[in-house]
Amino acid sequence: MLAETICSAVSAAGLGIAAITAYRKRFLAATRIAAYALVPVGLVMTGVVEWVSGIALKPQVWAGFGVLALSWVLFMTTRAVERRGGGTRRERRAARAAGREAVAPGAAAPSLGAGAPAAAPQRQPRSGAKAQGDDFSDIEAILKKHGI
């Protein structure tokens, strides 16, 4: 009964604001305010307010919301763990098996000669002017290659 009275008062206040807005020649805004103001009365007349007030005062309903919240927390926790851990158990096993079957690490290195170990190229210290000249010579070589 209290909820119905409050909804009626809110609707009456909203319709009053809509009337003042219409008096100021803002008819579109006044119509929108009137539409919002009629919603609480419509909810009371359809019985939605009584149904919601009946639900809100039952402990069993709040326990149900608690169970739903716990379920949501469990779902989110498992998703976070799955993202950090790399998926399901079957996916982790497949990844470990693929890691064991990998090619030897030295097989990917290019061979420079017939069985001869590759010598590391020695770098010579360069002066600032020569280093810039080398950079431009690389660019010039690229331009000449393309016919520019």
Secondary structure, DSSP 8 states (H G I E B T S, - for coil): -HHHHHHHHHHHHHHHHHHHHHHTT-HHHHHHHHHHHHHHHHHHHHTHHHHHHHHHT-HHHHHHHHHHHHHHHHHHHHHHHHHHHTS-HHHHHHHHHHHHT---GGGGS---SSS------------HHHHHHHHHHHHHHHHHHTT-
